[in-house]
Amino acid sequence: MTTRIAVCPGSFDPVTLGHLDIVRRARSLFDEVVVAVGINAGKAPLLDAETRVRLFTEAVAGQDGVRVVRMPGLLADLCTELGAAAIVKGLRGGADYDAEQPMALMNRHLSGVETVFVTGAPELAHVSSSMVKDVARYGGDIAGLVPPAVSDAVHAAISAPPPKDGRS
């Protein structure tokens, strides 16, 4: 029997409860979900890549069929390497679709792998990594938006100087 693998990519800076919801629901559709932590060249990360991989790994500990890897290059290349059946992306609304649709078409062009869009849970539709960081920077409570270890890491990173090159 062939294992159906889905890749759930993102920068996850930081991982949120919304991300975890999408991964959990993707796992109900596929035999294995590989969370691919990548670098968004258009953004300077708050957390370095190793920390993001560690925090996501801790957040999904105990979930069978879910693993977290660092994505060093193109998503299409990782999908080909893994033999992925699909890419899974969460959508909170129309703006997310507008941003994700061209990437889905490019990934299909490069790898032949289709993207499956999973609608985010309504109670988490307001949660994004950017919003979490903004709330934390101004001293707001992010406990209900991220796993506990992530809250601690975000607060620690906000009080630390950013990486010199802006990347991780």
ZIURLIN-V563807 format. One record per residue. N is the residue number from 1. SS is DSSP state (@ for helix, = for strand, . for the rest). PSI is psi in radians with two decimals (NA if undefined). OMEGA is omega in whole degrees, -180 to 180 (none if undefined). Layout:
N_SS_PSI_OMEGA, N_SS_PSI_OMEGA
This chain:
1_._2.37_-180, 2_._2.36_177, 3_._2.21_178, 4_._2.00_-176, 5_=_2.36_172, 6_=_2.51_176, 7_=_2.26_179, 8_=_1.70_-174, 9_=_2.75_174, 10_=_3.00_175, 11_._-0.50_175, 12_._0.92_-176, 13_._1.33_4, 14_._2.99_173, 15_._2.41_180, 16_._2.99_175, 17_@_-0.49_175, 18_@_-0.76_177, 19_@_-0.79_-179, 20_@_-0.64_177, 21_@_-0.77_-180, 22_@_-0.76_179, 23_@_-0.77_180, 24_@_-0.77_-179, 25_@_-0.59_175, 26_@_-0.67_180, 27_@_-0.51_178, 28_._-0.27_-179, 29_._-0.40_-175, 30_._2.74_180, 31_._-0.61_-180, 32_=_2.46_174, 33_=_2.17_176, 34_=_1.98_176, 35_=_2.10_-177, 36_=_1.87_-179, 37_=_2.01_-177, 38_._-3.06_179, 39_._2.25_174, 40_._1.88_-176, 41_._-0.33_-179, 42_._-0.02_-177, 43_._2.55_172, 44_._2.10_-176, 45_._2.59_172, 46_._-0.75_-178, 47_._2.42_179, 48_._2.84_-174, 49_@_-0.71_-180, 50_@_-0.69_178, 51_@_-0.73_179, 52_@_-0.71_177, 53_@_-0.79_-179, 54_@_-0.80_-178, 55_@_-0.69_179, 56_@_-0.69_178, 57_@_-0.77_177, 58_@_-0.67_-177, 59_@_-0.48_-179, 60_._0.15_179, 61_._2.34_180, 62_._-0.15_177, 63_._1.92_178, 64_._2.48_174, 65_._0.26_177, 66_=_2.25_174, 67_=_2.78_-176, 68_=_2.29_178, 69_=_2.79_172, 70_=_2.35_180, 71_._1.85_-174, 72_._-0.27_-175, 73_._-2.37_-177, 74_._2.41_175, 75_@_-0.72_-180, 76_@_-0.70_179, 77_@_-0.72_178, 78_@_-0.74_179, 79_@_-0.74_178, 80_@_-0.79_180, 81_@_-0.71_-178, 82_@_-0.25_-173, 83_._0.63_-176, 84_._2.47_176, 85_._-0.43_-176, 86_=_2.80_169, 87_=_2.36_179, 88_=_2.23_178, 89_=_2.42_177, 90_=_2.50_178, 91_=_2.25_175, 92_._-0.45_-178, 93_._-2.97_-176, 94_@_-0.63_180, 95_@_-0.67_177, 96_@_-0.76_179, 97_@_-0.77_-180, 98_@_-0.65_179, 99_@_-0.63_-174, 100_@_-0.52_-175, 101_@_-0.80_178, 102_@_-0.62_178, 103_@_-0.68_178, 104_@_-0.74_179, 105_@_-0.72_179, 106_@_-0.76_179, 107_@_-0.66_176, 108_@_-0.72_178, 109_@_-0.77_-176, 110_@_-0.58_-172, 111_@_-0.25_-175, 112_._0.04_-178, 113_._2.28_179, 114_=_2.67_174, 115_=_2.32_177, 116_=_2.20_179, 117_=_2.26_178, 118_=_2.16_180, 119_=_2.25_-180, 120_._2.70_177, 121_._2.33_-177, 122_@_-0.62_-178, 123_@_-0.16_179, 124_@_0.13_-175, 125_._-0.41_-179, 126_._-0.05_-174, 127_._2.14_172, 128_._2.76_178, 129_@_-0.71_-180, 130_@_-0.76_180, 131_@_-0.69_178, 132_@_-0.81_-180, 133_@_-0.71_179, 134_@_-0.80_179, 135_@_-0.79_-179, 136_@_-0.69_-179, 137_@_-0.52_-179, 138_._0.30_173, 139_._0.21_179, 140_._2.85_-178, 141_._2.08_179, 142_._0.14_-175, 143_._-0.62_-179, 144_._0.13_-176, 145_._-0.36_-175, 146_._2.81_173, 147_._2.69_-176, 148_@_-0.79_-179, 149_@_-0.54_180, 150_@_-0.71_178, 151_@_-0.80_179, 152_@_-0.76_-178, 153_@_-0.69_179, 154_@_-0.82_-180, 155_@_-0.67_178, 156_@_-0.73_-179, 157_@_-0.60_180, 158_@_-0.58_-180, 159_._-0.11_180, 160_._2.71_176, 161_._2.60_180, 162_._2.78_176, 163_._2.54_-176, 164_._-0.68_-177, 165_._-0.02_179, 166_._0.01_-180, 167_._2.96_177, 168_._NA_none
